[in-house]
């Protein structure tokens, strides 16, 4: 986990909110971290917007939002 956080912090335009958001996403399912790690490995020059865009395109991205909406709705 610490290695993954370090990798996120090394992104050229990394900032606290970015790292926190990615960590919140990947902590929900171990498979999510694997997918994001693979993306980072294959796209070493990716910026935060590229990474967040990639995450938002994942099929399970909206699962959490739907769950939160159902709880508060």
HUFEN-V495978 format. One record per residue. N is the residue number from 1. RES is the residue in three letters. SS is DSSP state (h for helix, s for strand, l for the rest). PSI is psi in whole degrees, 0 to 359 (999 if undefined). D_CENTER is the distance of its C-alpha to the mean C-alpha in whole Angstrom. Layout:
BEGIN
N | RES | SS | PSI | D_CENTER
N | RES | SS | PSI | D_CENTER
END
This chain:
BEGIN
1 | UNK | l | 316 | 13
2 | UNK | h | 324 | 14
3 | UNK | h | 320 | 14
4 | UNK | h | 316 | 11
5 | UNK | h | 318 | 11
6 | UNK | h | 320 | 13
7 | UNK | h | 319 | 12
8 | UNK | h | 320 | 9
9 | UNK | h | 339 | 12
10 | UNK | l | 352 | 14
11 | UNK | l | 136 | 12
12 | UNK | l | 315 | 16
13 | UNK | l | 32 | 15
14 | UNK | l | 149 | 12
15 | UNK | l | 163 | 13
16 | UNK | h | 313 | 13
17 | UNK | h | 325 | 11
18 | UNK | h | 309 | 8
19 | UNK | h | 316 | 8
20 | UNK | h | 318 | 9
21 | UNK | h | 315 | 6
22 | UNK | h | 318 | 3
23 | UNK | h | 321 | 6
24 | UNK | h | 317 | 7
25 | UNK | h | 310 | 5
26 | UNK | h | 337 | 6
27 | UNK | h | 341 | 9
28 | UNK | l | 325 | 11
29 | UNK | l | 131 | 11
30 | UNK | h | 327 | 12
31 | UNK | h | 332 | 11
32 | UNK | h | 318 | 8
33 | UNK | h | 320 | 8
34 | UNK | h | 317 | 10
35 | UNK | h | 316 | 9
36 | UNK | h | 320 | 6
37 | UNK | h | 314 | 9
38 | UNK | h | 318 | 12
39 | UNK | h | 314 | 10
40 | UNK | h | 320 | 10
41 | UNK | h | 323 | 14
42 | UNK | h | 350 | 15
43 | UNK | l | 66 | 14
44 | UNK | l | 340 | 15
45 | UNK | l | 7 | 16
46 | UNK | l | 141 | 13
47 | UNK | l | 171 | 12
48 | UNK | h | 320 | 10
49 | UNK | h | 325 | 11
50 | UNK | h | 315 | 11
51 | UNK | h | 315 | 7
52 | UNK | h | 323 | 6
53 | UNK | h | 316 | 9
54 | UNK | h | 313 | 8
55 | UNK | h | 317 | 6
56 | UNK | h | 344 | 8
57 | UNK | l | 355 | 11
58 | UNK | l | 144 | 10
59 | UNK | l | 328 | 13
60 | UNK | l | 5 | 12
61 | UNK | h | 318 | 9
62 | UNK | h | 356 | 13
63 | UNK | h | 315 | 14
64 | UNK | h | 318 | 13
65 | UNK | h | 320 | 14
66 | UNK | h | 321 | 17
67 | UNK | h | 315 | 18
68 | UNK | h | 318 | 18
69 | UNK | h | 318 | 20
70 | UNK | h | 325 | 22
71 | UNK | h | 323 | 23
72 | UNK | h | 346 | 24
73 | UNK | l | 999 | 26
END
